Amino acid sequence: MLLSKVLFALVTLLTFSLPAFAYQEINVQNGGTIQGNTKMIGEMPFPRHYHLILFPNIDMCAEVDVDDEMNRVLDDFKISPDGGLKDVVITLQHVEAGKPFNKEPILITSENCKFFPDVNVIRQGETFKVDNLDAVMHNSQVYQKERGKILLNIPIPAEEVSDGIVKFKKKYKIMQMICGMHEFMQTWGYRIQNPYYFITNLDGNFKIGAIPPGEYVVNAWHYLMKSQQRKIKIVAGETIDLKFVFDADRVTRPFYETIKSGRIKKDAVYPGTAKGRELGR
């Protein structure tokens, strides 16, 4: 009986301590390719507005993306003239072995009260850096978007480089970093488990190569839209064309944002910005 209990305890310990998924890097020869485009249909979603009078450092924060009423305007959807949607993260799921990661370290820049880039991909436990070019301190929180749970706080001293490590809870995949003093300072991250990913360009295009033959799921994620999936079968040396279409009527907003009144203004789409001038507003 005692031996049985010891064996059960040992098996349980191994089961919960070993990683459920460990990607293996191999030499992929004559792999397949996926390529395609992401588009948005319907009327462009209204941008989010933040009244700068409610936040500190107005003069510095008013340097970029501000309308005639001193609102910071968040351009969440970057859409090309033919509808191509930028910053959609395309990932290939269920890849157990394939090409090496060769992933560039994450560097987020803070300038004029704005984080750049808007979207990154991140591995579990990966360190990222924030280069604050502003002459003021920013204090940022990293949220686990699906639950609104704060994963860590990152003080970002003026004109210094700070770093943090993201450790997602369980199988959660989405993070959002927001400055605690300037809520409009936002950047997003999507968790990856293998190097088969692509963040769509200005035209909404993507291409991922060196994929081992097999059956996979392709996931397309935009931080304010519901993810879409496609099942595919990769054959050696062949290319699969894919298209993901997002409906502008199905935009979702983070539920833990604090300021609601006046956030979405239908009569002020991108005023005072390049997009506003393009639309004649």
C-alpha positions, 0 to 999 in steps of 0.5 A: 500500500505504501509503495503504491502511494509513493508511486502515485505521488511520483507520477503526479509530481512528474505529470504536473512538473513537466511542460505540456508542450516543448517545441523542437528545432529541426532542419526543415527541407522542402517545407510548405508555405502559407500566404494570404491577406487579412481584410476588414469589411464595413465602415471603419470602426470609430476610434477611441478618444481620451481627454488629455485634460484628465491626464498629466503632462498635457503639453508633451502628450499633445505632440502626436495623435491629437484632435482639435479638442485636445483628445488623444485619438487611438488608431486601433484599425490601420486599413489600406485603401483596398481594405487590408488590415494591419497588425493581425497576428497570424500563428500556426498551431499544433507545430511540435517541431520545425525551423529555429525560432531566431526571434528578435528581442522585444523592444517597446519604445515610449515617446510623446506618451505613446508606446510603439509598436502597437503589437508584439508576439511574446514567448512564455517567460520572455523578457522584454524591454521598454525604452522611455524617450520621454522626460517623465516617468511612466508606470505601466501595468501588464494585463492578462487580457482574457481575465483583466488580471494584472500580471506585473507592474513596470516602473519606467523612469524618465529617459531610461530602459526598463525590462519585465518578464511576462508569465501567462497563467495557464493557457492564456495568450493575450497581454496588454500593457497600459500606462497607469498615468496615461491610459491611452498609452497601450500596447498588446502582445500575443503568446506564441509557442513556435516560430511560425507567425507573422504580423500583417503589414500595411496591406494586410499581407502575410507569408510563413514558410518552411512548414513541415508537412502535416495538419495544422490550425491557422489562427488570425488575431487582432486585439479588438476582434474575435480570432478566426481559425482555419484548418489546413494540410501542408504538403511538401513544397506546396503553397496554400493561399488564405484570406481572413475577413473581419467584420467592422460591426464586431469590434470588442473593447477591453472591459477594464478600461476606466473612462467611458463617457465620450470615448467613442465619438461618431462625429469625430473620426480621426479629426486633425490626423492624417486619416482625418484629412484623408477622409475630409474630416 
